[in-house]
């Protein structure tokens, strides 16, 4: 039997004030949409980068508190914005705030002006994909093991404690999004149990 069709809304948290954003989350939840997807950027996208934009994970925590049934996630988290240890902690907090409704969306990050303006490193596309792959591996360990030791090229953990664990077991569903099917697809291929979803190089991981 085929999986049922589900419908979600991407509600990018820029331009409009918080009051309008909050009303949109509640309406979507009450109307029966299956997912609500804010995004994750440092500057507004579109024609005017000076427009106001709110932090993605902070917004997602607010979405969790202002909805009751819809699943929530970022479309998608830019891996380079946060160390995987911090990201694992933030995400597990949202999973608890939402009582296990988090969908964990991850991407390698692509909007170079954000990094240039903030003085942040912006590695090559190949290294960004490698960093994404390492980050996902480390986060899954942090979410499932009592202590995590991980030695990658870009990230290292030594006997790291990450409590509490997610509400969802073994962890929230993981989605990978990217612009390049060749590069993002290679990262997805490294993970077990993946399945394509509509859109450019996006897949769900086991």
Secondary structure by P-SEA (a helix, b strand, c coil): ccccbbbbbbcccccccaaaaaaaaaaaaaacccbbbbbbcccccccccccccccaaaaaaaaaaacccbbbbbcccccccccaaaaaaaaaaaaaaacccbbbbbcccccaaaaaaaccccccaaaaaaaaaaaaaaaaaaacccbbbbbcccccccccccccccccccccbbbbbbccaaaaaaaaaacccccccccccccccc
